[in-house]
């Protein structure tokens, strides 16, 4: 992140401009003293109740939206409604702030592991520009880690007047990254952060860590089998793309953004090893087809592992903000594939630009992730990183440094991208749970 941008991280907002935009700094209106949680939530300025439903064990689940400025530095230039889901237990319990880094998903009321461990409330947030939490138009210039962190800061400021216990933030993968970025800019908003399977691509010019991880993960036999599948998929490219094309025709799917079925298939094959090791379950190596497998069997396995529908326009339209973030701040792994020499046709197809419509401007900010990494190592506190031993996505993980305080980094043995504190070695799981509970015993702070 540039020095100039760092100086602007803490922005002084003109109260009059906020009021003009209908986005006055959140302050709690008069609360019904003995009212139910619905009435108390509705009294929070900027909050809108969209629906209510019963949750498990008598919990109240509220579907909400919270009005956020499109640009926290220029709050008079428009706003949008950020979608939220609140699972309420008691205002006296801790609050877990959960983000996937994407949209709300199909089960936003599902409790994250820290909320289960702490018997806590949970608020699940939709990331700006995802789902229905979209500012008008296609201007992604405010889709930055600081702007998203400021969304969370503003939400927490509003709700801490109601939920005064300790707040814990958490998320997995991009959601874990989002939680760490929020802490970098607003370190005192929450008492602790649990980031699962969160990549930390500090230097987008050097992806050798991912290549080394792919040379070490699993067994030599399994790695060789996956490489052989890649080779066979491209040797039989015509048969594979014919099947992919027939699927697209049946689904009325197009590939205007990536460019063609052939480009999309080659990109999927290049990403296959990472996808396999991120998501394969225990014993997954047994599912890898032999080099002599039929075209149908080979295609079915490749389609499943690489999630081929992802590369069609209608899916990319949903995830374009993600690839925009990769290409402007987060960075993206380009996997080396010397074993595919002579089989590749599309140089540069792994670039994030491949996934984003050409009319969307993209310029990479090389210092953004290095800034986050420095903060973790030099000033971070109450951070917990939980990664899977076999997860190639975290080949570049967050690392603790000399200045990091009260923080931990653990690996789940043979774990993939879907891991938990409960999957750690028993002694590590006990220490992690104890740290989480200790953080939650701290006062959540906030206005009284």
C-alpha positions, -999 to 999 in steps of 0.1 A, spaced: 0 0 0 14 35 -9 25 58 19 0 84 8 -29 59 10 -17 48 44 -18 84 57 -54 85 45 -65 53 62 -79 72 92 -102 96 76 -119 126 93 -155 127 80 -174 159 79 -206 155 99 -226 177 76 -216 157 45 -227 125 63 -260 139 72 -265 151 37 -261 115 25 -284 101 51 -253 84 66 -247 102 99 -222 85 121 -241 56 137 -257 66 170 -283 47 189 -317 61 188 -339 59 219 -342 22 226 -373 5 239 -362 -4 274 -379 -37 275 -386 -41 238 -377 -73 219 -346 -75 198 -364 -67 166 -375 -33 180 -340 -26 193 -323 -35 160 -348 -14 140 -339 16 163 -303 15 150 -300 43 124 -294 30 89 -306 -5 98 -336 -20 80 -354 -52 89 -360 -74 59 -374 -105 76 -375 -126 107 -375 -164 112 -369 -188 140 -335 -204 143 -322 -235 160 -327 -238 198 -351 -209 200 -327 -184 185 -340 -154 166 -327 -149 131 -331 -115 115 -324 -107 79 -312 -71 77 -296 -44 56 -274 -16 68 -269 16 47 -232 22 39 -215 49 20 -202 38 -14 -170 57 -6 -162 62 31 -139 91 22 -167 108 3 -199 98 20 -220 124 2 -214 105 -31 -240 78 -28 -247 48 -6 -258 11 -8 -275 -14 15 -252 -40 29 -270 -73 35 -266 -89 69 -280 -118 89 -282 -117 127 -285 -148 148 -295 -134 182 -292 -152 215 -287 -125 241 -273 -90 242 -252 -102 272 -234 -129 251 -203 -122 229 -208 -113 192 -191 -131 164 -187 -111 131 -185 -136 103 -177 -128 66 -172 -152 37 -157 -123 16 -185 -130 -9 -223 -129 -8 -244 -143 21 -247 -177 6 -275 -202 10 -271 -207 48 -262 -173 64 -278 -184 97 -253 -212 101 -230 -205 131 -193 -203 126 -171 -224 149 -162 -195 172 -199 -187 177 -206 -223 186 -176 -225 210 -186 -193 227 -224 -198 226 -223 -163 210 -245 -142 188 -234 -140 152 -238 -113 125 -229 -125 90 -220 -98 65 -222 -97 27 -191 -82 11 -195 -49 -8 -202 -55 -45 -213 -91 -39 -248 -105 -39 -273 -76 -35 -248 -54 -16 -239 -35 -47 -235 2 -53 -251 14 -85 -232 10 -117 -200 -10 -126 -175 14 -109 -153 -10 -88 -129 17 -77 -142 16 -42 -138 -22 -40 -107 -20 -18 -96 -37 14 -98 -4 33 -134 4 21 -146 -31 31 -128 -28 65 -146 5 69 -179 -12 63 -172 -35 92 -160 -7 114 -191 13 108 -214 -16 114 -196 -26 147 -197 10 159 -235 10 154 -241 -24 170 -217 -21 200 -242 2 216 -265 -28 218 -241 -58 220 -216 -46 246 -198 -79 251 -166 -89 234 -166 -91 196 -147 -118 178 -142 -117 140 -138 -147 118 -140 -161 83 -126 -187 60 -104 -183 29 -113 -148 15 -135 -143 46 -105 -149 68 -84 -125 47 -112 -99 51 -112 -103 88 -74 -97 90 -76 -67 67 -103 -52 89 -80 -56 120 -51 -39 102 -71 -7 98 -93 -9 129 -73 -30 153 -95 -23 184 -129 -31 169 -128 -67 181 -111 -86 209 -98 -113 186 -98 -128 151 -98 -164 139 -88 -166 102 -92 -200 86 -73 -210 54 -64 -174 47 -38 -168 19 -13 -140 22 2 -133 -13 27 -106 -3 46 -105 -36 25 -111 -67 56 -113 -88 69 -145 -71 46 -175 -70 73 -201 -64 59 -209 -30 28 -224 -47 49 -244 -71 70 -258 -42 39 -267 -22 26 -286 -52 58 -305 -54 56 -315 -17 19 -321 -9 6 -356 -6 25 -386 -20 47 -387 -51 23 -413 -66 -7 -390 -61 11 -360 -75 22 -379 -105 -14 -392 -111 -28 -356 -110 -1 -344 -134 -9 -373 -158 -46 -363 -158 -36 -328 -167 -16 -341 -196 -43 -364 -208 -69 -337 -206 -49 -315 -230 -38 -344 -252 -75 -352 -256 -84 -315 -258 -108 -319 -287 -128 -347 -271 -128 -327 -238 -139 -294 -253 -166 -310 -274 -181 -323 -241 -177 -289 -225 -193 -272 -255 -222 -296 -254 -227 -288 -217 -226 -250 -225 -251 -254 -253 -275 -273 -231 -272 -247 -204 -272 -217 -228 -239 -208 -213 -214 -184 -230 -177 -176 -227 -175 -140 -239 -154 -129 -209 -127 -156 -210 -130 -158 -248 -138 -194 -258 -145 -229 -245 -110 -238 -254 -94 -210 -233 -117 -218 -204 -108 -255 -205 -71 -248 -206 -74 -224 -177 -93 -250 -157 -67 -277 -164 -39 -253 -152 -57 -247 -120 -66 -284 -115 -38 -293 -90 -46 -264 -67 -83 -272 -68 -77 -309 -62 -55 -303 -31 -78 -276 -17 -109 -297 -18 -101 -333 -20 -112 -353 10 -92 -379 29 -85 -408 5 -92 -385 -25 -62 -398 -44 -81 -430 -50 -105 -411 -72 -79 -398 -97 -86 -416 -131 -58 -436 -147 -42 -423 -179 -61 -450 -198 -95 -438 -185 -122 -433 -212 -129 -398 -225 -162 -397 -206 -146 -407 -172 -117 -383 -177 -140 -354 -185 -164 -361 -157 -135 -361 -131 -119 -329 -145 -153 -312 -147 -160 -320 -110 -126 -311 -96 -122 -279 -116 -158 -269 -113 -160 -261 -151 -193 -241 -148 -173 -215 -129 -157 -202 -162 -190 -194 -180 -201 -158 -182 -231 -161 -159 -209 -174 -130 -181 -149 -138 -206 -121 -136 -213 -130 -100 -176 -134 -91 -162 -106 -112 -157 -85 -80 -135 -112 -66 -113 -114 -96 -111 -76 -97 -98 -77 -62 -72 -103 -71 -60 -82 -100 -59 -49 -81 -48 -57 -45 -49 -93 -33 -27 -110 -60 -32 -143 -77 -11 -174 -80 2 -183 -115 11 -220 -114 41 -233 -133 34 -263 -155 66 -276 -172 50 -310 -176 25 -294 -200 50 -279 -224 39 -282 -260 2 -287 -249 -7 -251 -240 -21 -226 -265 -31 -195 -245 -2 -176 -229 -13 -154 -200 -46 -171 -195 -40 -174 -158 -40 -136 -154 -69 -121 -133 -77 -99 -163 -90 -131 -180 -119 -132 -157 -130 -96 -157 -148 -78 -186 -124 -56 -205 -144 -25 -200 -136 -26 -162 -103 -8 -155 -78 -27 -134 -44 -15 -121 -25 -36 -95 -14 -20 -63 18 -40 -53 21 -26 -18 -13 -35 -5 -7 -70 8 29 -62 19 13 -35 42 -11 -60 57 17 -85 62 40 -60 79 12 -50 103 6 -87 113 43 -92 119 51 -59 136 19 -48 154 -8 -75 151 -24 -89 183 -50 -115 193 -49 -132 159 -54 -169 152 -45 -185 119 -57 -220 113 -45 -237 80 -46 -271 64 -13 -290 59 -23 -300 24 -39 -267 13 -20 -253 -16 -40 -220 -13 -20 -211 18 14 -219 4 20 -182 14 4 -180 48 2 -152 74 32 -155 97 37 -142 132 66 -118 138 87 -103 165 60 -76 171 30 -99 170 13 -103 204 -10 -129 219 -13 -146 185 -11 -182 171 -7 -201 139 -16 -238 136 -19 -264 110 -45 -292 107 -27 -324 100 -35 -335 64 -61 -308 63 -74 -292 31 -91 -258 26 -120 -268 48 -106 -270 83 -115 -262 119 -100 -257 154 -116 -291 162 -94 -307 135 -62 -296 152 -40 -319 172 -57 -322 206 -32 -301 225 -34 -273 199 -72 -274 198 -72 -271 236 -49 -241 235 -68 -225 206 -101 -229 224 -87 -215 256 -73 -184 238 -107 -178 220 -125 -180 253 -100 -157 270 -104 -131 242 -142 -134 246 -139 -127 284 -125 -92 276 -148 -63 276 -161 -55 241 -157 -18 247 -178 6 227 -200 35 237 -220 31 269 
